[in-house]
Amino acid sequence: MHKNSDYMPTILLAFGLRFYFYSEEHMPIHVHVENADGRAKFSLEPDIELIKNEGMKPKDLKKAKALCETFQEEFIEKWHEHMDDNDE
């Protein structure tokens, strides 16, 4: 579907946080999060873990991690859908 490496589908907008993937992602399964202060990356399997933080405040990281935990199954499902679409 989308082969453009700049394509970054938003999978959730909540509390000023945008959760998204890049088109040409790699394992492990993870999600990117950004807000006005910065961005971060969280692994989704086997556990939710912060991989990288670039300027997000601790309270926003905590909120982002909680949302990753709440939507973990949906995010993983979206990851597979997105990656399968890019393989076509």
Backbone as CSV, one residue per row, in Angstrom:
resi,resn,N_x,N_y,N_z,CA_x,CA_y,CA_z,C_x,C_y,C_z
1,MET,0.831,-1.181,0.000,0.000,0.000,0.000,0.876,1.245,0.000
2,HIS,1.522,1.560,1.124,2.392,2.740,1.217,3.838,2.286,1.281
3,LYS,4.604,2.610,0.286,6.021,2.251,0.267,6.910,3.405,0.712
4,ASN,6.316,4.589,0.891,7.059,5.794,1.239,7.587,5.694,2.669
5,SER,8.896,5.816,2.856,9.482,5.704,4.193,9.094,6.870,5.094
6,ASP,8.541,7.939,4.512,8.107,9.073,5.321,6.691,8.899,5.845
7,TYR,5.998,7.878,5.387,4.626,7.631,5.816,4.635,7.177,7.270
8,MET,3.926,7.900,8.122,3.906,7.597,9.553,2.459,7.583,10.035
9,PRO,1.777,6.455,9.907,0.373,6.421,10.305,0.185,6.631,11.806
10,THR,-0.717,7.532,12.142,-1.074,7.763,13.540,-2.023,6.665,13.967
11,ILE,-1.719,6.028,15.092,-2.595,4.969,15.581,-3.394,5.385,16.807
12,LEU,-2.982,6.480,17.467,-3.729,6.993,18.616,-3.305,8.430,18.891
13,LEU,-4.284,9.267,19.169,-4.061,10.624,19.678,-4.780,10.714,21.011
14,ALA,-4.045,11.001,22.079,-4.660,11.079,23.407,-3.799,11.935,24.319
15,PHE,-4.436,12.834,25.050,-3.749,13.667,26.047,-2.555,14.416,25.456
16,GLY,-2.683,14.854,24.221,-1.596,15.579,23.575,-0.463,14.704,23.085
17,LEU,-0.654,13.394,23.120,0.364,12.437,22.673,-0.078,11.796,21.361
18,ARG,0.836,11.720,20.416,0.567,11.050,19.137,1.394,9.772,19.086
19,PHE,0.730,8.655,18.882,1.372,7.351,18.769,1.376,6.965,17.297
20,TYR,2.525,6.519,16.781,2.613,6.217,15.358,3.724,5.203,15.068
21,PHE,3.706,4.689,13.822,4.756,3.819,13.290,5.380,4.519,12.098
22,TYR,6.569,4.106,11.738,7.159,4.480,10.453,6.835,3.371,9.454
23,SER,6.840,3.712,8.172,6.491,2.730,7.146,7.452,1.549,7.093
24,GLU,8.724,1.813,7.229,9.706,0.737,7.105,10.269,0.388,8.478
25,GLU,9.387,-0.086,9.354,9.792,-0.410,10.721,10.596,-1.698,10.781
26,HIS,11.133,-1.965,11.932,11.973,-3.130,12.173,11.581,-3.729,13.508
27,MET,12.005,-4.930,13.733,11.753,-5.594,15.012,12.705,-5.010,16.052
28,PRO,12.438,-5.055,17.310,11.220,-5.606,17.912,10.026,-4.680,17.679
29,ILE,8.844,-5.221,17.910,7.632,-4.431,17.743,7.676,-3.265,18.731
30,HIS,7.486,-2.061,18.212,7.554,-0.864,19.049,6.652,0.223,18.474
31,VAL,6.484,1.286,19.252,5.672,2.423,18.828,6.430,3.708,19.153
32,HIS,6.261,4.700,18.302,6.839,6.020,18.527,5.749,6.911,19.114
33,VAL,6.153,7.825,19.995,5.221,8.750,20.643,5.832,10.139,20.579
34,GLU,4.993,11.142,20.287,5.505,12.509,20.309,4.464,13.445,20.889
35,ASN,4.970,14.544,21.432,4.122,15.648,21.881,4.893,16.939,21.618
36,ALA,4.409,18.036,22.166,5.049,19.329,21.913,6.476,19.409,22.471
37,ASP,6.789,18.599,23.486,8.099,18.658,24.132,9.166,17.780,23.476
38,GLY,8.756,16.690,22.861,9.742,15.782,22.301,9.107,14.503,21.806
39,ARG,9.932,13.456,21.783,9.430,12.164,21.321,10.125,11.035,22.062
40,ALA,9.499,9.863,21.975,10.032,8.682,22.642,9.670,7.449,21.829
41,LYS,10.267,6.332,22.229,9.986,5.060,21.565,9.845,4.004,22.653
42,PHE,8.770,3.188,22.543,8.502,2.120,23.502,8.419,0.778,22.791
43,SER,9.062,-0.250,23.363,8.865,-1.608,22.860,7.491,-2.072,23.327
44,LEU,6.872,-2.960,22.559,5.544,-3.473,22.900,5.561,-4.938,23.288
45,GLU,6.627,-5.646,22.963,6.739,-7.065,23.302,8.151,-7.370,23.758
46,PRO,8.373,-8.259,24.701,7.341,-8.931,25.485,6.699,-8.009,26.518
47,ASP,7.421,-6.976,26.935,6.893,-6.015,27.910,6.970,-4.615,27.333
48,ILE,6.206,-3.710,27.912,6.267,-2.299,27.534,7.504,-1.705,28.206
49,GLU,8.448,-1.244,27.392,9.670,-0.649,27.936,10.068,0.561,27.116
50,LEU,10.540,1.585,27.803,11.061,2.770,27.131,12.386,2.411,26.464
51,ILE,12.472,2.651,25.161,13.698,2.389,24.410,14.518,3.672,24.286
52,LYS,13.814,4.784,23.999,14.525,6.045,23.780,13.615,7.207,24.155
53,ASN,14.206,8.244,24.738,13.485,9.477,25.051,14.292,10.654,24.524
54,GLU,13.603,11.498,23.778,14.239,12.711,23.247,13.412,13.919,23.662
55,GLY,13.498,14.280,24.937,12.900,15.513,25.421,11.531,15.433,26.080
56,MET,10.902,14.278,26.085,9.601,14.185,26.750,9.781,14.233,28.264
57,LYS,8.864,14.926,28.926,8.914,15.050,30.378,8.505,13.735,31.042
58,PRO,9.032,13.469,32.245,8.706,12.222,32.954,7.203,11.960,33.093
59,LYS,6.420,13.008,33.374,4.976,12.790,33.529,4.337,12.350,32.212
60,ASP,4.848,12.857,31.084,4.325,12.464,29.779,4.783,11.057,29.399
61,LEU,6.006,10.705,29.772,6.482,9.340,29.536,5.634,8.342,30.322
62,LYS,5.292,8.699,31.548,4.461,7.829,32.386,3.081,7.647,31.748
63,LYS,2.508,8.746,31.262,1.210,8.700,30.591,1.297,7.856,29.313
64,ALA,2.364,8.057,28.530,2.551,7.300,27.290,2.691,5.808,27.581
65,LYS,3.462,5.463,28.608,3.633,4.049,28.959,2.310,3.438,29.393
66,ALA,1.531,4.176,30.167,0.224,3.678,30.612,-0.700,3.440,29.416
67,LEU,-0.662,4.347,28.430,-1.482,4.157,27.233,-0.981,2.980,26.402
68,CYS,0.330,2.769,26.351,0.878,1.596,25.668,0.384,0.312,26.338
69,GLU,0.345,0.325,27.662,-0.136,-0.846,28.397,-1.624,-1.075,28.121
70,THR,-2.409,-0.011,28.120,-3.844,-0.118,27.878,-4.143,-0.621,26.468
71,PHE,-3.402,-0.128,25.493,-3.677,-0.437,24.088,-2.658,-1.395,23.473
72,GLN,-1.920,-2.118,24.293,-0.847,-2.987,23.803,-1.331,-3.942,22.707
73,GLU,-2.400,-4.651,22.951,-2.889,-5.623,21.961,-3.291,-4.935,20.661
74,GLU,-3.991,-3.802,20.766,-4.400,-3.062,19.571,-3.199,-2.526,18.803
75,PHE,-2.200,-2.011,19.510,-0.998,-1.499,18.854,-0.273,-2.620,18.107
76,ILE,-0.164,-3.781,18.734,0.514,-4.917,18.097,-0.272,-5.356,16.858
77,GLU,-1.581,-5.390,16.974,-2.420,-5.744,15.822,-2.221,-4.737,14.685
78,LYS,-2.219,-3.446,15.034,-1.997,-2.402,14.019,-0.612,-2.530,13.399
79,TRP,0.388,-2.858,14.207,1.754,-3.060,13.701,1.739,-4.114,12.597
80,HIS,1.129,-5.283,12.903,1.101,-6.367,11.924,0.316,-5.971,10.673
81,GLU,-0.800,-5.291,10.844,-1.585,-4.827,9.690,-0.743,-3.890,8.827
82,HIS,-0.083,-2.958,9.476,0.729,-1.973,8.756,1.896,-2.617,8.029
83,MET,2.595,-3.515,8.697,3.749,-4.163,8.081,3.309,-5.083,6.947
84,ASP,2.176,-5.775,7.107,1.652,-6.625,6.040,1.279,-5.794,4.829
85,ASP,0.681,-4.608,5.049,0.326,-3.713,3.944,1.569,-3.263,3.186
86,ASN,2.655,-3.042,3.903,3.892,-2.563,3.271,4.633,-3.658,2.525
87,ASP,4.315,-4.917,2.824,4.978,-6.037,2.142,4.359,-6.315,0.781
88,GLU,3.185,-5.753,0.513,2.503,-6.029,-0.751,3.162,-5.348,-1.918
